[in-house]
Amino acid sequence: MTDAPHPSHAYLVGGGIASLAAAAFLIRDGGLPGENIHILEELPVAGGSMDGRGEPGGYVTRGGRMLEEEAYTCLWNLLETIPTLTDESVSVREEITEFNAKWPTDAKARLIGKGAVILDAADYGLDARDRLELTRLLVLPESVIGARRIEDFFSPHFFATNFWAMWRTTFAFQNWHSAIELKRYLLRFMQEFPRMHTLAGVRRTRLNQFDSIIRPTRVWLEERGVRFEHGVRVSDVDFTTEDDGTRRATRLHLDRAGQGDSYELGADEYAFLTLGSMTADAAYGSDTAAPELVRAKRDGGWRLWEAIAGKADDFGRPTAFNGNVDEAKWESFTLTMRSPLLLHRIEELSGNLPGTGALMTFKDSNWLMSIVVPHSPHFEGQPEDVYTLWGYGLFVDREGDFVGKPMAEATGREILTELLGHLGLSDIEEQAAATTTVIPVMMPYITSQFAPRTTHDRPLVIPRGATNFAFLGQFTEIPEDVVFTVEYSVRGAMHAVYGLLGLDDHEIPGIYHALADPRTAFEVLTAALA
């Protein structure tokens, strides 16, 4: 804790992991009293995209996150501070370490072909041209790559390889996504290159991330007096610019339960603004209904950024990310199984117990469907005789192989039919359907942060001259780091807090560079040339 004078209040817009982490760093490292921190969230629950809950008919999570040991240094730094809900003497970080030691990841069925045949995923299938094209992308500066797409840098053979099938489904890349982001991912997760076929580098939480990370973090913050204000939408922010170029946020404009309101920011008060949302306008389906694809920006996830973007030339360009729903969307689904039948058949096929197999991708699936079976229980309070499975499809507009319609138009029951077909388990469809609930979720902006972009489309965490405001979330610019990760949100929060409060004596963990380690570099080279 520092002895320096602290600001009177801090207002954090959005209740996702970026804001929760910023609040924790303000208290732990900045010495700010928790009761002086206000988290303003439109939804009735905190956690943002890191959700996980029970619906009336079954469990659901919109996304599945696989954490990583070497690269997630800021996340581990945060979670070393947060105790678990079951034992205050054990940190969340320690719980994750212990859980993964007990249930290590070793996927034996990373890729599945037609007829439910397990493919040799250890054969990456890269030829000399593929390796040359990868090398070329890695050595080009981002300023030269610019807004070009991944498909601009590779030949058709590369996109048919096992390597690309595994890499793209692990991280949810489309061929039309930003080549800059792919380059960053290749560099950031190069240590995973030799173990892509087993995903042995994956680290998972004991329960879903909402129960294992968000809930303990919120409890820790509330115990220190942090104020969560739900039902509050921040619609705009006023800024001033002085002659010397310094800039301040002076007022937050709010919508509180349909009524206009505002917070005026004093001379020593701070604003941390989350920009955009990858899960904005997510829509849920059911066993009998396909989820709606919402294109109208109903829920306000993008409105704040759109309102302030035109106020300064370095506040970013949200239209670069939310302007093409068809290139950003995909659909996930959660199975709630009240019988172990399907689970046991997947175990027999994959050779993995639940929680040890990571992603299973059906390489020839028209939807490019992938699934993962977590360790049970995966949700707080989940009964012993209830099991879950999560999956997603990247190509939601293509007709399915077994249901004859696009995934975007498929009901939960039809998604189950498609899944069983790829697993070669159509013989148990009637039994499985009678005991399984499938909740699909359509997310129109889920990979929007991968959109092709220029260097000016994302604002810096702390824009030039900013004295009391910073930007948070997946749509800020952090050099060398990779979006679509929890680490990115937490690292951005650390930069924001340490930078604005002048915490020069607190070091932000560096970006991990796998190739700086000779042993890792050798393993990467060996895998690439195999």
Protein Blocks (a to p, Z undefined) as FASTA:
>chain_A
ZZbdcdfbdcdedjbfklmmmmmmmmmmnopafklpccddfbfbehijmgcdddfkbccd
fbdcdddfklmmmlmmmmmmpccfkbmkbcfklmmmmmmmmmccddfblbacehhiacdf
klnopafklmmmmmmmmmpcfklnmmadfklmccfklmmpmklmmmmmmnopafklcfkl
mmmmmmmmmmmmmmmmnommpccdfbdfklmmmmmmmmmmmmnopacdehiacfbdcddd
dfkopacdfbdcddeehiacdddddfkbccdddedjfkgoiacddfkbccdddfklmnop
mmmmmmmmmmpcklojfklmmmomklmgccddddddfbfklmmmmmmmnopaehilmpad
dfklmklpadddddddfbehiafkbccdddddfblmbccfklopafklpcfklmmmmmmm
mnopmmmmmmmmmmcccdddddfklmmmmpccdfklpccfbaghiakbccedjkbccehi
aehifklmmmmmmmmmmmmnopakbccdddddfklpmklmmmmmmmmmZZ
